[in-house]
Amino acid sequence: MLPTAGPFARRSTLLRRPAQAHGAGMEALAARTRPRLHRRADWLQFARFATVGASGYLVNLAAYTVLVRQAGWHYAVAATLSFLTAASWNYMWNRLWTFRRERGSVAVQGLRFLIVSVSVYAANLAVLTLLVAAGLGAITAQALAIVLVTPGNFLGNKWWSFRRAGTPGGRTARGRLVSAPR
């Protein structure tokens, strides 16, 4: 019998209804995303993020290519160093340009950016490893892996790393999402 009260009650509810628990999370994500797709300011911010990301993509691939082809490093080690180089580049430009109105503590935003970046890097490395194992060349596989993980990177940074300072979860007191002024 599963407990209905006490410290394990929430856990037992999730164990009994995992599909409903997962569906609620997806519904919350959809509710949070849907209204944002119609805002011009959000699309412009995504365009700035994509521009910074494209430059970071070039920095990443350039460093990766040099390390793999000229230095002869293993693709996973090269991916790690090129990731760190590109993440530093992207943080600087996203803070200065993309999310300039969401300025907060350099240390807090930097740590959050690093956490999002490491999470996205883990996904990138998993995709890269699968693509290389499937027979794609290391450079082509990295180029594709970066593209595939970019949406998660944007959402993580917009909704957490650079969220509007002073608002819990980037929300107003009424629960509306906060975005940069138009």
N, C-alpha and C positions, 0 to 999 in steps of 0.2 A: 504494500500500500504506500503510495506517495504522500508525503506530508502536505497538508493544506494550510498550515500556519507555521510560523517560526522562521529561522534563518534560511531554510531550504525551500520555502514555499515558492518563491519566484523561480528558482531553478527547476523545481518539479513542474511548474506550469509550462516552462519552455520545453521540458522533456516530453510532456504530454502532447503539446501542440507545436512542434517545430516549424511546420509549414506556415502556421498563422504568425508565429514570431518573426519568421523571415519576411513574410508578406508585409507585415507592419513596417519593417525597416525600408522595404522597397517603396511602399506607399509614401512614407515620410520623405524619402529622397525625391520621388516624383513630384510631391507637393512643393518641395523646396526648389526644384529645378524649373518646373513648368512656367511659373510666372516670369522667371528671369529670362526666358528665351525671347521675349518680346521687347526687351528694353535695349534701346540703342546704346546706352552707356556701357552695358555689359558686353555687347558685341565689340565695341571699340576697345574695351579693356582686354577682351580676348585677342583682338588683333594685335595690340601691343605685346601681350604675353607671347603670342605666336611669333612675332618679330624677334623678340628677345630669345625665344626658344630656337628659332631658326639660326640665329647667330651662335647660340650655345651648341646647337647641333653641329655647326661647322667647326667650332672649337673642339667639340668632343671627337668628331670623326677625324679631324686633322691630327690631334694628339694620338688617337687610337691607331691611325694608319702609320704614323711615324714609329710608334712603339712596336707594332706588329711587323711591319715590313722592314724598317731600317734597324731597329734594335733587336728584332727577333724574339720579342717577349711572347709568352702564352697569351691567347686572346682574353682569358678571364682577368689576368693581372693587368693587361693593357686597358681593358674595359674599366677596371677599378680606378686606375690613375686618371684616365681620360674623363671619367665621371666626376671625380673630385675637382678637376680643372674646370669642367663645364659648369658644375654646380656653383662654384665660387663666382664664375662669370655671370651666371644667370641670377644669383642672389643679388649681386651688386646692381645689375640693370633693372631687375624687377622692382627692387626697393626704390631706386632713383626715378624710374620712369613709369612702369606699369601700375604699381600700387602706391604711388607717391602720396596720394591723399589718405591712405590708411597707415600713415606713419605711426609706429609704436616704438617700443624699446628695441634697439639694434640687437641686443642679446636675446631677448625673447623671440623676436621674429626670426633671427638667425638660427636659433635652436629649433624652432618649429619648422623652418625651411629645410634644415638639415634632416629632421625626422621624416618629413614628407619625401625629400630627395632620396634618402636611404631606402625608404619603402618602395619608391618608384624604381630605384636602382635594383633592388632585389627582384622586382617583377621583370625589369629589363634583362637582368642576367639570366633569369629562368627562360625567358623567351629567346634570348640569344643562344643559350645552350641548346634548346630544342631545335632552333633553326640550323645551327651548325651541325647538330647530330642528323638532321634531315638532309644534309648535303649542300646547303647554301655556303658560299664563301664567307669567311669571317667578316669582311668589310660590308658586304651586302646584308648579311644577317644583322649586324649592328645597326645599319641604317634603317632597316625595317623594324627592328625591336624598339628603337627610339620613337618612331612614329606611333607604334601601337600603344605605348605607355603614356604618351603626352596628354590625353584627356584627363586621366587620373591625376597627373601632375598639376594641371591647371586647377582642377576642382579642389584638390588638397591645399594648394597655396592660396587660392581665393577665399575659401571658406574657413581656413584655419590659420595658416602662417601669417597672412596679411589682412585678417579680418579687422573691421573697424574697431579701434581701441575704445575701451570703456563700455562695450556692449557684450553681454554674455552670449557666446556663440555667434556673434555678428548680428544679433537681433535687437530690435527695439523693445520697449516694455510691453508693447501689444503683440509681440511675437513676429512682427514683420522683419524680413531680411533687410539689412542696411547695405546700401551701396554708395559709391562715391557720388558727390553732388554733380548735377548736370551742368 
